[in-house]
Amino acid sequence: MPFPPQRVEQEWTVDAPASLVWEVLGHTDRLNRDAGLPSVQVSSFEDEDIGRPVQARLYGLFPLSWVEYPFEWIRGANYSVQRDYTKGPLVRFRGGVEIEPAGTGCRVRMFAELTPRTLLGKLAAPLVGRDTMKKAKAYCAKAIARLRASQADPPAAPGALTAGRANQADGTALRQCARRLGHVTSLDRGIVGCLLRHLDEAGEDEVIRMQPYALAARWRTDPHETLRVFLHATRLGLLSLQWQLMCPNCRVPKGEAETLSGVDKQFHCDTCGITYDANLDRYVELRFRVHPTIRPAEEMVYCFGGPYSAPHILVQHLLRPGDTRECTATLDDEAYRIRTLRSNDSLLLVPGHTGGGDSRPVIYREQGWEEAERSFHPGPFSLAWKNDTQQTIGVVLERLRWDDRAVSAAKVAALQEFRDLFGSEVLAPGLEIGVDSVTILFSDLKESTRLYEESGDAPAYGHVRRHFDFLKERIARHQGAVVKTIGDAVMAVFHQPADGLRCCLAIQRELAAFNASLPDRPPLVVKLGLHHGPAIAINANGLLDYFGRTVNVAARVLRESLGGDLVLVKEYLDDARAGAALAESQASIVAEWTSTLRGLAQPLTLCRIKE
């Protein structure tokens, strides 16, 4: 028979805001590692169980195995987890952290409830618990100091959030690559320095799956320029590319490919119990790791499923049969979702600004949620959710908006610099992967036939090639990429509609200066057509190409261009940032008409834009 549970607690005050303390203590993988807990091996779920089998070795000697249930948390305030042991000196562990604001800082309470199985467990459990909490407190103080240093003005040299590293960087190799990186004069020297210090000083977990935009936020550097440094550092051997395959529900990497050609059409998430299609917009993300010749780095898991791994989830609760619990959070003016773990049944939460809001409990039954949608008022939010089934379920309240720190495959594939540096990064032959939103530009020369007739083939071809360089430079400047040239025409891609619009306006505005720089050549007139929407990415003769209706429409609206203008479908300007880009420019809509373009069934409202 097991011994009675023993409770261990430690409280302390921290002179830091609760949000900063949550950032530190909510990263349970780093917390467990610095507290001296062992790394873990996680097995697949068994049938429909909500708990997951886990194994570890305490001090590298004593085998432990347990079923770990999903963490429960209210983001920024508290979290807890329960483990039911099948082997070892304990029967059960339940522990967690609570954070409460206190004056200008906050109060932290860490607790553990340990149910011993053996006499050894009874004697050792409180000792190990107190020692672990002592180390966790020290980790908290150290990590907050490092975060504050990185946020100082000016920021201190970036470093790891953890103490000590198993593997040091090879100083000679790092310096050699640093010198080569320094020869790329277009790169920001300050960002290069931040990256080099990070690779030399950071903990192992921080150099394995690096997100350039997340590091740019910490370093307070420009996100795009930071990405450029990472791309060039990869090309020169400092880093390696990692194509992470992200689950659309839990948003945790579920697979990895070293090249785009290694990305498959479908992937399975064991945690969520679903198989999903790859999507270059969201589900294929580019991350980076230090190259092994620079610094060996081994990926070890010390905790899985903690709040750090799901920043989009505000609240996560376990509901046993018949349970009703209160869900509290502060919601912004955007869409959210209530979702059950594993079964993935969803209830949409949409912001509303009229009426008193709906305070009725949301009820989950065997068939799913009783309703499909519920409205809420942005701001403090409270709702009761009830489990009216015979099984224990996990329920989450999560943002639908995707992580803006992610560098998606669709985004990076639309950068000219990426295509120039990594021309071999294409999908496997025959593979077709969707892109939710892509912006396609087609250009062509007006009266190019007469140019060849009047100038001769060789001079005309040279002039056209210079015009290609002119276009490519402006496309790259606006974070786009040339996909291919077709005769005298160019097909280009952008990730954002506003970037494509600004690029087109710059092309028409700067073309006069280009023509003036070549007085012995006939002036060129460029026609432009632009459209955005979903597309399919493919490997076309070793190039990353696109096809689908969006590409067809962009090609068709080009034919409506008279030269010196830009033609697009009016709904293009429904994108807020694209509309703002036009409003901020000297250009305007000079004509608007409805036309049924060749090959399309429905008429479209087109706009001609000129300065």
Secondary structure, DSSP 8 states (H G I E B T S, - for coil): -----EEEEEEEEESS-HHHHHHHHT-HHHHHHHTT---EEE----TT-SSEEEEEEETTTEEEEEEE---EEETTTEEEEEEEEEESSEEEEEEEEEEEEETTEEEEEEEEEEEESSHHHHHHHHHHHHHHHHHHHHHHHHHHHHHHHHTSSS------SSS--SS---HHHHHHHHHHHHT-TTS-HHHHHHHHHHHHHS-GGGGTSB-HHHHHHHHT--HHHHHHHHHHHHHTTSEEEEEEEE-TTT--EEEEESSGGG--SEEEETTTTEEEE-BTTTTEEEEEEE-TTT-------S--SSGGG-TTEEEEEEE-TT-EEEEEEEE-SS-EEEEETTT--EEEEEE--SSS---S-EEEETTEES-SEEEE-SEEEEEEEEE-SSS-EEEEEEE-S--TT--BHHHHHT-HHHHHH-TT----TT--EEEEEEEEEEEEETTHHHHHHHH-HHHHHHHHHHHHHHHHHHHHHTTEEEEEEETTEEEEEESSHHHHHHHHHHHHHHHHHHHHT-TTS----EEEEEEEEEEEEEEETTEEEEESHHHHHHHHHHTT--SSEEEEEGGGGGSHHHHHHHHHSS-EEEEEEEE--TT-SS-EEEEEEE-
